[in-house]
Amino acid sequence: MTDPKIPGFYVAVQEINSLIQNGTSCSRSLEEKIVEHLESSQLLSKNHKTATPAEVFMEVTKHGLRISSQKTRMVRLRIPLIELVLLTTFVDGFGKTHAVFVEKSPTTRYRLHLLQFVDDHSASLLCSLVKNAFIEAEEASALIENIEPPSPSIA
Protein backbone atom coordinates (compact mmCIF):
# COMPACT_ATOMS: atom_id res chain seq x y z
CA MET A 1 0.00 0.00 0.00
CA THR A 2 1.26 3.47 -0.77
CA ASP A 3 -1.17 5.33 1.42
CA PRO A 4 -0.63 8.92 2.46
CA LYS A 5 0.81 10.02 5.77
CA ILE A 6 -1.97 11.71 7.70
CA PRO A 7 -0.77 14.49 10.04
CA GLY A 8 -2.15 14.92 13.53
CA PHE A 9 -1.35 15.08 17.23
CA TYR A 10 -1.03 12.15 19.63
CA VAL A 11 -2.93 13.45 22.66
CA ALA A 12 -3.53 10.72 25.22
CA VAL A 13 -3.46 7.05 26.08
CA GLN A 14 -5.31 5.24 28.85
CA GLU A 15 -6.45 1.79 29.86
CA ILE A 16 -10.19 1.31 29.65
CA ASN A 17 -10.65 -2.29 30.80
CA SER A 18 -13.46 -1.44 33.22
CA LEU A 19 -15.34 0.62 30.63
CA ILE A 20 -15.36 -2.23 28.12
CA GLN A 21 -15.94 -5.09 30.54
CA ASN A 22 -18.58 -3.47 32.77
CA GLY A 23 -20.49 -1.28 30.37
CA THR A 24 -22.71 1.44 31.80
CA SER A 25 -25.80 1.07 29.66
CA CYS A 26 -27.09 -1.65 27.39
CA SER A 27 -28.75 0.85 25.07
CA ARG A 28 -25.53 2.68 24.16
CA SER A 29 -22.92 1.53 21.67
CA LEU A 30 -19.29 1.08 22.64
CA GLU A 31 -18.39 4.12 20.52
CA GLU A 32 -20.89 6.28 22.40
CA LYS A 33 -19.61 5.06 25.77
CA ILE A 34 -16.00 5.80 24.83
CA VAL A 35 -16.72 9.28 23.45
CA GLU A 36 -18.79 10.11 26.55
CA HIS A 37 -15.95 8.83 28.75
CA LEU A 38 -13.39 10.95 26.87
CA GLU A 39 -15.49 14.10 26.98
CA SER A 40 -16.18 13.77 30.71
CA SER A 41 -12.48 13.02 31.32
CA GLN A 42 -11.56 16.10 29.29
CA LEU A 43 -13.93 18.29 31.30
CA LEU A 44 -12.51 16.91 34.55
CA SER A 45 -8.92 17.13 33.20
CA LYS A 46 -8.44 13.41 33.80
CA ASN A 47 -7.18 12.35 30.38
CA HIS A 48 -3.83 10.61 30.59
CA LYS A 49 -2.20 13.12 28.32
CA THR A 50 1.26 12.90 26.92
CA ALA A 51 3.54 15.68 28.20
CA THR A 52 2.64 17.80 25.20
CA PRO A 53 0.59 16.58 22.28
CA ALA A 54 3.18 15.15 19.91
CA GLU A 55 3.08 15.96 16.22
CA VAL A 56 2.71 12.65 14.43
CA PHE A 57 1.65 11.20 11.15
CA MET A 58 -0.41 8.08 10.75
CA GLU A 59 -0.05 5.47 8.06
CA VAL A 60 -2.19 2.45 7.33
CA THR A 61 -0.41 -0.62 6.00
CA LYS A 62 -1.61 -4.12 5.23
CA HIS A 63 -0.39 -5.06 8.71
CA GLY A 64 -2.10 -2.29 10.67
CA LEU A 65 -1.71 1.25 11.87
CA ARG A 66 1.65 2.97 12.30
CA ILE A 67 2.05 6.26 14.15
CA SER A 68 5.39 8.03 13.72
CA SER A 69 6.91 11.26 14.99
CA GLN A 70 6.84 14.03 12.40
CA LYS A 71 10.16 15.43 13.61
CA THR A 72 12.29 12.30 14.07
CA ARG A 73 10.35 9.92 11.77
CA MET A 74 10.70 7.26 14.50
CA VAL A 75 7.75 4.92 14.95
CA ARG A 76 5.97 5.69 18.22
CA LEU A 77 3.21 3.10 18.03
CA ARG A 78 2.14 0.15 15.91
CA ILE A 79 -1.30 -1.37 16.19
CA PRO A 80 -1.71 -4.61 14.24
CA LEU A 81 -5.05 -5.02 12.48
CA ILE A 82 -5.76 -8.10 14.55
CA GLU A 83 -5.50 -6.04 17.78
CA LEU A 84 -7.59 -3.08 16.58
CA VAL A 85 -10.93 -3.37 18.35
CA LEU A 86 -12.44 -0.02 17.48
CA LEU A 87 -11.73 3.10 15.47
CA THR A 88 -14.08 6.03 15.59
CA THR A 89 -13.86 9.76 15.02
CA PHE A 90 -15.73 12.58 16.69
CA VAL A 91 -15.73 16.35 17.04
CA ASP A 92 -15.39 17.48 20.65
CA GLY A 93 -17.14 20.40 22.34
CA PHE A 94 -14.33 22.73 21.27
CA GLY A 95 -14.77 21.89 17.57
CA LYS A 96 -11.64 19.74 17.28
CA THR A 97 -11.74 16.49 15.29
CA HIS A 98 -10.39 13.41 17.08
CA ALA A 99 -9.81 9.76 16.34
CA VAL A 100 -10.03 7.09 19.01
CA PHE A 101 -8.30 3.75 18.62
CA VAL A 102 -8.96 0.94 21.04
CA GLU A 103 -6.47 -1.89 20.96
CA LYS A 104 -6.65 -5.21 22.75
CA SER A 105 -3.27 -6.52 23.74
CA PRO A 106 -2.56 -10.27 23.88
CA THR A 107 -2.92 -10.01 27.68
CA THR A 108 -6.55 -8.83 27.19
CA ARG A 109 -5.90 -5.27 28.26
CA TYR A 110 -7.75 -2.57 26.42
CA ARG A 111 -5.94 0.68 25.69
CA LEU A 112 -7.45 3.78 24.19
CA HIS A 113 -5.33 6.08 22.03
CA LEU A 114 -6.62 9.59 21.37
CA LEU A 115 -5.38 11.56 18.38
CA GLN A 116 -6.37 14.99 17.13
CA PHE A 117 -6.60 15.96 13.46
CA VAL A 118 -6.26 19.29 11.72
CA ASP A 119 -9.53 18.77 9.82
CA ASP A 120 -12.46 16.42 9.23
CA HIS A 121 -11.06 15.28 5.87
CA SER A 122 -7.99 13.73 7.54
CA ALA A 123 -10.22 11.80 9.96
CA SER A 124 -12.42 10.52 7.12
CA LEU A 125 -9.37 9.52 5.10
CA LEU A 126 -7.92 7.54 8.00
CA CYS A 127 -11.20 5.69 8.56
CA SER A 128 -11.44 4.89 4.87
CA LEU A 129 -7.86 3.56 4.76
CA VAL A 130 -8.40 1.35 7.82
CA LYS A 131 -11.65 0.03 6.34
CA ASN A 132 -9.84 -0.81 3.08
CA ALA A 133 -7.04 -2.55 5.00
CA PHE A 134 -9.60 -4.80 6.70
CA ILE A 135 -11.34 -5.53 3.38
CA GLU A 136 -8.01 -6.45 1.77
CA ALA A 137 -7.11 -8.68 4.72
CA GLU A 138 -10.46 -10.48 4.49
CA GLU A 139 -10.06 -10.97 0.73
CA ALA A 140 -6.53 -12.34 1.20
CA SER A 141 -7.76 -14.70 3.92
CA ALA A 142 -10.58 -15.94 1.68
CA LEU A 143 -8.10 -16.60 -1.15
CA ILE A 144 -5.83 -18.58 1.14
CA GLU A 145 -8.74 -20.68 2.42
CA ASN A 146 -9.95 -21.45 -1.12
CA ILE A 147 -6.59 -22.46 -2.57
CA GLU A 148 -6.08 -26.17 -2.59
CA PRO A 149 -2.64 -27.46 -1.79
CA PRO A 150 -0.72 -28.79 -4.76
CA SER A 151 -1.05 -32.48 -5.36
CA PRO A 152 2.10 -34.46 -4.78
CA SER A 153 3.95 -35.18 -7.96
CA ILE A 154 4.65 -38.70 -8.92
CA ALA A 155 8.17 -38.94 -10.11
C-alpha positions in Angstrom: 0.0 0.0 0.0 1.3 3.5 -0.8 -1.2 5.3 1.4 -0.6 8.9 2.5 0.8 10.0 5.8 -2.0 11.7 7.7 -0.8 14.5 10.0 -2.2 14.9 13.5 -1.3 15.1 17.2 -1.0 12.2 19.6 -2.9 13.5 22.7 -3.5 10.7 25.2 -3.5 7.0 26.1 -5.3 5.2 28.9 -6.4 1.8 29.9 -10.2 1.3 29.7 -10.7 -2.3 30.8 -13.5 -1.4 33.2 -15.3 0.6 30.6 -15.4 -2.2 28.1 -15.9 -5.1 30.5 -18.6 -3.5 32.8 -20.5 -1.3 30.4 -22.7 1.4 31.8 -25.8 1.1 29.7 -27.1 -1.7 27.4 -28.7 0.9 25.1 -25.5 2.7 24.2 -22.9 1.5 21.7 -19.3 1.1 22.6 -18.4 4.1 20.5 -20.9 6.3 22.4 -19.6 5.1 25.8 -16.0 5.8 24.8 -16.7 9.3 23.5 -18.8 10.1 26.5 -15.9 8.8 28.8 -13.4 10.9 26.9 -15.5 14.1 27.0 -16.2 13.8 30.7 -12.5 13.0 31.3 -11.6 16.1 29.3 -13.9 18.3 31.3 -12.5 16.9 34.6 -8.9 17.1 33.2 -8.4 13.4 33.8 -7.2 12.4 30.4 -3.8 10.6 30.6 -2.2 13.1 28.3 1.3 12.9 26.9 3.5 15.7 28.2 2.6 17.8 25.2 0.6 16.6 22.3 3.2 15.2 19.9 3.1 16.0 16.2 2.7 12.7 14.4 1.7 11.2 11.1 -0.4 8.1 10.7 0.0 5.5 8.1 -2.2 2.4 7.3 -0.4 -0.6 6.0 -1.6 -4.1 5.2 -0.4 -5.1 8.7 -2.1 -2.3 10.7 -1.7 1.3 11.9 1.7 3.0 12.3 2.1 6.3 14.2 5.4 8.0 13.7 6.9 11.3 15.0 6.8 14.0 12.4 10.2 15.4 13.6 12.3 12.3 14.1 10.4 9.9 11.8 10.7 7.3 14.5 7.7 4.9 14.9 6.0 5.7 18.2 3.2 3.1 18.0 2.1 0.2 15.9 -1.3 -1.4 16.2 -1.7 -4.6 14.2 -5.1 -5.0 12.5 -5.8 -8.1 14.6 -5.5 -6.0 17.8 -7.6 -3.1 16.6 -10.9 -3.4 18.3 -12.4 0.0 17.5 -11.7 3.1 15.5 -14.1 6.0 15.6 -13.9 9.8 15.0 -15.7 12.6 16.7 -15.7 16.4 17.0 -15.4 17.5 20.7 -17.1 20.4 22.3 -14.3 22.7 21.3 -14.8 21.9 17.6 -11.6 19.7 17.3 -11.7 16.5 15.3 -10.4 13.4 17.1 -9.8 9.8 16.3 -10.0 7.1 19.0 -8.3 3.8 18.6 -9.0 0.9 21.0 -6.5 -1.9 21.0 -6.6 -5.2 22.7 -3.3 -6.5 23.7 -2.6 -10.3 23.9 -2.9 -10.0 27.7 -6.5 -8.8 27.2 -5.9 -5.3 28.3 -7.7 -2.6 26.4 -5.9 0.7 25.7 -7.5 3.8 24.2 -5.3 6.1 22.0 -6.6 9.6 21.4 -5.4 11.6 18.4 -6.4 15.0 17.1 -6.6 16.0 13.5 -6.3 19.3 11.7 -9.5 18.8 9.8 -12.5 16.4 9.2 -11.1 15.3 5.9 -8.0 13.7 7.5 -10.2 11.8 10.0 -12.4 10.5 7.1 -9.4 9.5 5.1 -7.9 7.5 8.0 -11.2 5.7 8.6 -11.4 4.9 4.9 -7.9 3.6 4.8 -8.4 1.3 7.8 -11.6 0.0 6.3 -9.8 -0.8 3.1 -7.0 -2.6 5.0 -9.6 -4.8 6.7 -11.3 -5.5 3.4 -8.0 -6.5 1.8 -7.1 -8.7 4.7 -10.5 -10.5 4.5 -10.1 -11.0 0.7 -6.5 -12.3 1.2 -7.8 -14.7 3.9 -10.6 -15.9 1.7 -8.1 -16.6 -1.2 -5.8 -18.6 1.1 -8.7 -20.7 2.4 -9.9 -21.4 -1.1 -6.6 -22.5 -2.6 -6.1 -26.2 -2.6 -2.6 -27.5 -1.8 -0.7 -28.8 -4.8 -1.0 -32.5 -5.4 2.1 -34.5 -4.8 3.9 -35.2 -8.0 4.7 -38.7 -8.9 8.2 -38.9 -10.1 
